[in-house]
Amino acid sequence: SKTYDCFCAGKLEGVFQFEGSSALRDLTVALQPRTLDDLAVINALYRPGPIQAGYVTEYVARKSGKNPITYIHEAVKPVLQSTYGIFILQEQVMRLSQ
């Protein structure tokens, strides 16, 4: 829990793929990660494609309860439930394509 406390506080110096960007630090603080899956989502969100598509803003809004969680089809709900109905992880796309 102490490690996640550091992430939540934005103390990311020396953390591979999380240090060096104030925008990534702000995103990490905003999302308050408490699981390894949370960290994987943050890492996946902070890429040009998700940023340009508006996924970051939408994910934060859905996670915080400001926007409703919606699904493009009920069949995708089991795969996208952990990311609030948004395709974020490559594994999600692979599972749904199967």
C-alpha positions in Angstrom: 0.0 0.0 0.0 2.9 2.4 0.6 4.0 2.0 -3.0 0.5 2.9 -4.3 0.5 5.8 -1.9 3.6 7.1 -3.6 1.9 6.7 -7.0 -1.2 8.5 -5.8 0.9 11.4 -4.4 2.7 11.7 -7.7 6.1 10.6 -6.3 7.3 8.9 -9.5 11.0 9.8 -9.6 12.9 6.7 -10.7 9.8 4.7 -11.7 10.3 3.3 -15.2 7.7 4.6 -17.7 6.1 6.8 -15.1 8.7 9.5 -14.4 9.6 12.5 -16.5 6.3 13.8 -17.6 4.2 16.2 -15.6 1.1 15.2 -17.6 1.6 11.5 -16.8 2.2 12.4 -13.1 -1.1 14.5 -13.1 -2.9 11.6 -14.7 -1.6 9.1 -12.2 -2.6 11.4 -9.3 -6.1 12.0 -10.8 -6.7 8.2 -11.2 -5.4 7.2 -7.7 -4.1 3.8 -8.7 -4.5 1.0 -6.1 -3.9 -2.1 -8.2 -1.4 -3.3 -10.8 -4.2 -3.2 -13.4 -4.7 0.5 -12.6 -1.1 1.1 -13.4 -1.3 -0.9 -16.6 -4.3 1.3 -17.7 -2.5 4.5 -16.9 0.5 3.3 -18.9 -1.8 2.3 -21.8 -3.7 5.6 -21.7 -0.7 7.8 -21.8 0.0 7.1 -25.5 -0.6 9.4 -28.5 -3.6 7.4 -29.8 -5.7 7.3 -26.6 -4.7 11.0 -25.8 -5.8 12.2 -29.3 -9.0 10.1 -29.2 -10.0 11.7 -25.9 -9.9 8.4 -24.0 -7.9 9.9 -21.2 -10.5 12.6 -20.4 -13.4 10.2 -20.8 -11.8 7.5 -18.7 -11.1 9.9 -15.8 -14.7 11.2 -16.1 -16.2 7.7 -16.1 -14.0 6.4 -13.2 -14.9 9.5 -11.1 -18.6 9.0 -11.8 -19.0 12.3 -13.7 -19.9 10.5 -17.0 -22.0 7.4 -17.3 -20.4 4.1 -18.2 -21.7 2.9 -21.6 -20.9 0.0 -23.8 -21.1 -0.2 -27.6 -22.9 -3.5 -27.2 -23.9 -5.6 -24.2 -21.7 -8.4 -25.4 -18.5 -6.3 -24.8 -19.4 -5.6 -21.2 -17.5 -8.5 -19.6 -14.3 -7.5 -21.4 -14.6 -3.7 -21.0 -16.1 -3.5 -17.5 -12.8 -3.0 -15.8 -12.0 0.0 -18.0 -15.4 1.6 -17.7 -16.6 0.6 -21.2 -13.5 2.0 -23.1 -11.1 0.0 -25.2 -7.8 0.7 -23.6 -5.7 -2.5 -23.4 -4.5 -4.5 -26.4 -5.6 -7.6 -24.6 -9.2 -6.3 -24.6 -9.1 -5.9 -28.4 -7.6 -9.4 -28.8 -10.2 -11.0 -26.6 -13.1 -9.4 -28.4 -11.8 -10.2 -31.8 -11.7 -13.9 -30.8 
